């Protein structure tokens, strides 16, 4: 009899525990549904706060941290405004002309390919309402949608600037408050993650900006000298996409200027492809190692997958922060997880090749 009562009591506790967990999960889901719109602004603010930290630390040696934070933010905003003002006018002018001439560009590509004996037919795609016209309208709609979203986003700009400022100016107070909630043995982990996030986010953002700028200038000048139509938008396209998507980004972005050049002549297309390939090798071997200095020390495949996952979860914002987040996690686990020697023979390796030795990473 006592055993039955004890059993019923255990079952009752389990039922209440499961029911309480379900209620708690639903409450959390409802709360997140209400405040989910804050996730992106807070995440972006924290990311740019980490990215600003190295510059703020340098200025902090000469002035108060709050003043240093304000000056770095002001310089960043002025720089972004100047680039957007100058580059935006050129992109709008030549970009609109490019979209208006998209059908004729596609027709020129078809003619050049037929001259090479490939026998292609773009007539269905070029007809009114075809794929080319749909692509043109889709691009215009996306630009208009992005412009509208940007105007709406101006309403959240001031709160984001406020968060970026205080995330940066009071970051030591924030980390100290977080550490007071943890045992002394775990506080070092929090400090290490914070340091890694600052190192990876700041290094990633600065290196991408520098490499994107160099790539844009080089490709724009090269396309201009080669007589490619719309050289500046094409150069900006290659420079930006090549840095947003690691390793293969240059080749993916290079397809567009190659096709535009193909509409002029096959030789022009080969010249453009040659420039893109040569520059990518120069960047990989000489520029990137000096600019990044192992800031983002992850496998290219991991970086590519992280961008896909980040983009699927949070759109372009997730794609922007995916690589530094992945690099931070990899660096943290590499620093704190134990490593062991590989004592088994790896598939496809010989016993005396030395591939089965050394710690795993």
C-alpha positions as CSV (number, residue, x, y, z in Angstrom):
1,X,0.0,0.0,0.0
2,X,2.8,2.4,0.9
3,X,4.6,1.4,-2.3
4,X,1.5,2.3,-4.4
5,X,1.2,5.7,-2.7
6,X,4.9,6.3,-3.4
7,X,4.5,5.2,-7.0
8,X,1.4,7.5,-7.5
9,X,3.4,10.4,-5.9
10,X,6.3,9.8,-8.3
11,X,3.9,9.8,-11.3
12,X,2.2,12.9,-10.0
13,X,5.6,14.7,-9.7
14,X,6.6,13.6,-13.2
15,X,3.3,14.8,-14.7
16,X,3.5,18.1,-12.9
17,X,7.2,18.5,-14.0
18,X,6.4,17.8,-17.6
19,X,3.3,20.1,-17.5
20,X,5.4,22.8,-15.9
21,X,8.1,22.5,-18.5
22,X,5.5,22.7,-21.3
23,X,3.9,25.8,-19.7
24,X,7.4,27.4,-19.3
25,X,8.4,26.6,-22.9
26,X,5.1,28.1,-24.2
27,X,5.6,31.2,-22.0
28,X,9.2,31.6,-23.3
29,X,8.0,31.2,-26.9
30,X,5.3,33.8,-26.4
31,X,7.7,36.2,-24.9
32,X,10.2,35.7,-27.7
33,X,7.4,36.2,-30.2
34,X,6.8,39.6,-28.6
35,X,10.4,40.7,-28.4
36,X,11.8,38.8,-31.3
37,X,12.1,42.1,-33.3
38,X,14.8,43.1,-30.8
39,X,17.1,40.2,-31.6
40,X,18.5,41.6,-34.8
41,X,19.1,45.2,-33.6
42,X,20.8,44.0,-30.4
43,X,22.9,41.5,-32.3
44,X,24.0,44.1,-34.8
45,X,24.8,46.6,-32.1
46,X,26.8,44.1,-30.2
47,X,28.7,43.0,-33.3
48,X,29.7,46.6,-34.2
49,X,30.5,47.3,-30.6
50,X,33.0,44.4,-30.7
51,X,34.3,45.7,-34.0
52,X,34.9,49.2,-32.6
53,X,36.7,48.0,-29.5
54,X,40.3,47.9,-30.9
55,X,40.1,51.5,-32.2
56,X,38.5,52.7,-28.9
57,X,41.2,51.0,-26.8
58,X,43.9,52.9,-28.8
59,X,42.1,56.3,-28.3
60,X,41.4,55.4,-24.6
61,X,45.1,55.9,-23.8
62,X,44.7,59.6,-24.6
63,X,41.2,60.4,-23.4
64,X,38.2,59.2,-21.6
65,X,36.6,56.0,-22.9
66,X,33.2,57.6,-23.5
67,X,34.8,60.4,-25.6
68,X,36.9,57.8,-27.5
69,X,33.8,55.8,-28.3
70,X,31.9,58.9,-29.6
71,X,34.8,59.9,-31.8
72,X,35.1,56.4,-33.3
73,X,31.4,56.2,-34.0
74,X,31.4,59.7,-35.5
75,X,34.4,58.8,-37.8
76,X,32.7,55.6,-38.8
77,X,29.4,57.3,-39.7
78,X,31.1,60.0,-41.7
79,X,33.1,57.5,-43.6
80,X,30.1,55.4,-44.4
81,X,28.1,58.5,-45.4
82,X,30.9,59.6,-47.7
83,X,31.3,56.3,-49.4
84,X,27.5,55.9,-49.8
85,X,27.2,59.4,-51.2
86,X,29.9,59.1,-53.8
87,X,29.5,55.5,-54.7
88,X,25.8,55.5,-54.6
89,X,25.4,58.1,-57.2
90,X,27.6,56.2,-59.6
91,X,25.9,52.9,-58.9
92,X,22.5,54.3,-59.4
93,X,23.4,56.0,-62.7
94,X,25.2,53.0,-64.3
95,X,23.1,50.4,-62.5
96,X,19.9,51.8,-64.0
97,X,21.5,51.9,-67.4
98,X,22.7,48.2,-67.0
99,X,19.2,47.1,-66.1
100,X,17.6,48.9,-69.0
101,X,20.1,47.3,-71.4
102,X,19.9,43.8,-69.9
103,X,17.9,42.3,-72.8
104,X,20.4,43.7,-75.3
105,X,23.3,42.4,-73.2
106,X,21.7,38.9,-73.2
107,X,21.2,39.1,-76.9
108,X,24.9,40.1,-77.4
109,X,25.9,37.1,-75.3
110,X,23.8,34.8,-77.4
111,X,25.3,36.2,-80.6
112,X,28.9,35.7,-79.3
113,X,28.2,32.1,-78.2
114,X,26.6,31.3,-81.6
115,X,29.7,32.8,-83.3
116,X,31.7,30.2,-81.3
117,X,29.5,27.4,-82.6
118,X,27.7,26.6,-79.4
119,X,24.3,27.0,-80.9
120,X,22.4,28.6,-78.0
121,X,18.9,30.1,-78.3
122,X,17.8,32.8,-75.8
123,X,14.6,33.7,-77.8
124,X,12.3,32.4,-75.1
125,X,14.2,34.2,-72.3
126,X,14.3,37.4,-74.4
127,X,10.7,37.6,-75.4
128,X,8.4,40.0,-73.6
129,X,7.5,38.5,-70.2
130,X,10.4,36.0,-70.5
131,X,13.2,35.1,-68.0
132,X,15.3,38.2,-68.8
133,X,12.5,40.6,-68.3
134,X,11.4,38.8,-65.1
135,X,15.0,39.0,-63.8
136,X,15.1,42.7,-64.6
137,X,11.8,43.3,-62.8
138,X,12.8,41.1,-59.9
139,X,16.1,43.1,-59.4
140,X,14.2,46.4,-59.6
141,X,11.6,45.2,-57.1
142,X,14.4,44.0,-54.7
143,X,16.1,47.3,-54.9
144,X,12.9,49.2,-54.2
145,X,12.1,46.9,-51.4
146,X,15.5,47.3,-49.9
147,X,15.3,51.1,-50.3
148,X,11.9,51.0,-48.5
149,X,13.3,48.8,-45.8
150,X,16.3,51.1,-45.4
151,X,14.0,54.1,-44.9
152,X,11.9,52.2,-42.4
153,X,15.1,51.1,-40.7
154,X,16.1,54.7,-40.1
155,X,13.6,54.7,-37.3
156,X,15.7,52.0,-35.5
157,X,19.0,53.7,-36.3
158,X,19.0,56.0,-33.3
159,X,18.2,53.2,-30.8
160,X,20.9,51.1,-32.4
161,X,23.5,53.9,-32.2
162,X,22.5,54.3,-28.5
163,X,23.1,50.6,-27.9
164,X,26.4,50.5,-29.8
165,X,27.6,53.5,-27.8
166,X,26.8,52.0,-24.4
167,X,27.8,48.4,-25.3
168,X,31.2,49.9,-26.2
169,X,31.6,52.6,-23.5
170,X,30.4,50.4,-20.7
171,X,31.6,47.0,-21.9
172,X,33.8,46.5,-18.8
173,X,30.8,47.1,-16.5
174,X,28.7,44.7,-18.5
175,X,31.2,41.9,-18.4
176,X,31.8,42.6,-14.7
177,X,28.0,42.3,-14.0
178,X,27.9,39.0,-16.0
179,X,30.8,37.6,-14.0
180,X,29.1,38.3,-10.7
181,X,26.5,35.7,-11.6
182,X,29.1,33.0,-12.1
183,X,31.4,31.0,-10.0
184,X,35.0,32.1,-10.0
185,X,36.1,29.0,-12.0
186,X,33.7,30.0,-14.9
187,X,34.4,33.7,-14.9
188,X,37.6,33.1,-16.9
189,X,35.6,31.4,-19.6
190,X,33.3,34.4,-20.0
191,X,36.3,36.8,-20.2
192,X,37.9,34.6,-22.8
193,X,34.8,34.4,-24.9
194,X,34.4,38.2,-24.7
195,X,38.0,38.7,-25.7
196,X,37.7,36.3,-28.6
197,X,34.5,37.9,-29.8
198,X,36.2,41.3,-29.9
199,X,39.3,39.9,-31.6
200,X,37.3,38.0,-34.3
201,X,34.6,40.6,-34.9
202,X,36.9,43.6,-35.1
203,X,39.5,41.8,-37.1
204,X,37.0,40.3,-39.5
205,X,35.2,43.6,-40.2
206,X,38.4,45.6,-40.7
207,X,40.0,42.9,-42.9
208,X,36.8,42.6,-45.1
209,X,36.6,46.3,-45.5
210,X,40.2,46.6,-46.5
211,X,40.1,43.7,-48.9
212,X,36.8,44.7,-50.4
213,X,38.2,48.2,-51.0
214,X,41.4,46.9,-52.7
215,X,39.4,44.4,-54.8
216,X,36.9,47.0,-55.9
217,X,39.6,49.5,-57.0
218,X,41.7,46.9,-58.8
219,X,38.7,45.3,-60.7
220,X,37.1,48.7,-61.5
221,X,40.4,50.0,-63.0
222,X,41.0,46.7,-64.8
223,X,37.5,46.6,-66.3
224,X,37.8,50.2,-67.3
225,X,41.1,49.6,-69.1
226,X,39.7,46.5,-70.8
227,X,36.7,48.4,-72.1
228,X,34.1,46.5,-70.2
229,X,30.7,48.1,-69.9
230,X,29.7,49.4,-66.5
231,X,33.2,49.0,-65.0
232,X,32.5,50.7,-61.7
233,X,29.3,48.7,-60.7
234,X,31.0,45.5,-62.0
235,X,34.1,46.3,-59.8
236,X,32.0,47.1,-56.8
237,X,30.0,43.9,-57.3
238,X,33.1,41.7,-57.5
239,X,34.8,43.5,-54.5
240,X,31.8,43.2,-52.2
241,X,30.6,39.7,-53.0
242,X,34.2,38.3,-53.0
243,X,34.5,39.3,-49.3
244,X,31.0,38.4,-48.2
245,X,31.4,34.9,-49.5
246,X,34.8,33.5,-48.6
247,X,37.2,31.8,-51.1
248,X,34.6,31.1,-53.9
249,X,33.0,34.6,-53.7
250,X,35.3,36.1,-56.3
251,X,34.5,33.4,-58.8
252,X,30.8,33.6,-58.2
253,X,30.8,37.4,-58.5
254,X,33.1,37.2,-61.5
255,X,30.5,35.4,-63.6
256,X,28.5,38.6,-64.2
257,X,31.4,40.8,-65.6
258,X,32.6,37.8,-67.7
259,X,29.1,37.6,-69.2
260,X,28.9,41.3,-69.8
261,X,32.4,41.2,-71.5
262,X,31.3,38.2,-73.5
263,X,28.6,40.4,-75.0
264,X,31.4,42.5,-76.5
265,X,33.7,39.7,-77.6
266,X,35.0,36.3,-76.4
267,X,38.5,37.7,-76.2
268,X,37.3,40.4,-73.8
269,X,35.6,37.8,-71.7
270,X,38.8,35.8,-71.5
271,X,40.7,38.9,-70.4
272,X,38.2,39.6,-67.7
273,X,38.4,36.0,-66.4
274,X,42.2,36.2,-66.5
275,X,42.2,39.4,-64.3
276,X,39.7,37.9,-61.8
277,X,41.7,34.6,-61.4
278,X,45.1,36.3,-61.2
279,X,43.8,38.8,-58.6
280,X,42.3,36.1,-56.5
281,X,45.6,34.3,-56.4
282,X,47.4,37.5,-55.4
283,X,44.9,38.1,-52.7
284,X,45.0,34.6,-51.3
285,X,48.8,34.4,-51.3
286,X,49.9,38.0,-50.4
287,X,47.1,40.4,-49.4
288,X,44.8,38.3,-47.2
289,X,47.6,36.8,-45.0
290,X,49.0,40.3,-44.3
291,X,45.5,41.9,-43.7
292,X,43.8,39.2,-41.7
293,X,46.9,37.8,-39.9
294,X,45.0,34.6,-38.9
295,X,42.2,36.6,-37.4
296,X,39.6,34.3,-39.0
297,X,41.4,30.9,-38.5
298,X,38.7,28.5,-39.7
299,X,38.4,26.2,-42.6
300,X,36.9,27.8,-45.8
301,X,34.2,25.2,-45.9
302,X,33.2,26.0,-42.3
303,X,33.0,29.7,-43.2
304,X,30.9,29.0,-46.2
305,X,28.5,26.8,-44.3
306,X,28.3,29.3,-41.5
307,X,27.2,32.0,-44.0
308,X,24.5,29.8,-45.4
309,X,23.2,28.9,-41.9
310,X,23.4,32.6,-40.7
311,X,21.6,33.8,-43.8
312,X,18.9,31.2,-43.4
313,X,18.3,32.1,-39.8
314,X,18.7,35.9,-39.8
315,X,18.9,36.9,-43.5
316,X,21.8,39.3,-44.5
317,X,22.4,40.1,-40.9
318,X,23.1,36.5,-40.1
319,X,25.3,36.2,-43.2
320,X,27.3,39.2,-42.0
321,X,28.1,38.0,-38.5
322,X,28.2,34.3,-39.3
323,X,31.9,34.0,-40.0
324,X,33.2,35.9,-36.9
325,X,30.7,34.0,-34.7
326,X,31.9,30.7,-36.1
327,X,35.5,31.7,-35.7
328,X,34.9,32.8,-32.1
329,X,33.3,29.4,-31.2
330,X,36.1,27.5,-32.9
331,X,38.8,29.5,-31.1
332,X,37.0,29.1,-27.8
333,X,36.6,25.3,-28.1
334,X,40.1,25.0,-29.4
335,X,41.4,26.8,-26.3
336,X,39.4,25.0,-23.7
337,X,38.7,21.5,-25.0
338,X,41.4,18.9,-24.4
339,X,43.3,17.6,-27.4
340,X,44.6,14.1,-27.9
341,X,47.0,12.4,-30.2
342,X,45.6,10.5,-33.1
343,X,46.7,6.9,-32.6
344,X,44.6,5.2,-35.3
345,X,45.5,5.0,-38.9
346,X,43.3,7.4,-41.0
347,X,41.5,6.0,-44.0
348,X,43.6,6.3,-47.2
349,X,46.8,7.1,-45.3
350,X,49.9,5.0,-45.0
351,X,51.3,3.9,-41.7
352,X,54.6,5.7,-42.2
353,X,53.3,8.9,-43.8
354,X,53.1,10.7,-40.5
355,X,49.4,11.7,-41.1
356,X,48.2,9.7,-38.1
357,X,50.3,11.7,-35.7
358,X,49.8,15.0,-33.9
359,X,46.9,16.4,-32.0
360,X,43.5,16.8,-33.5
361,X,42.2,20.3,-34.1
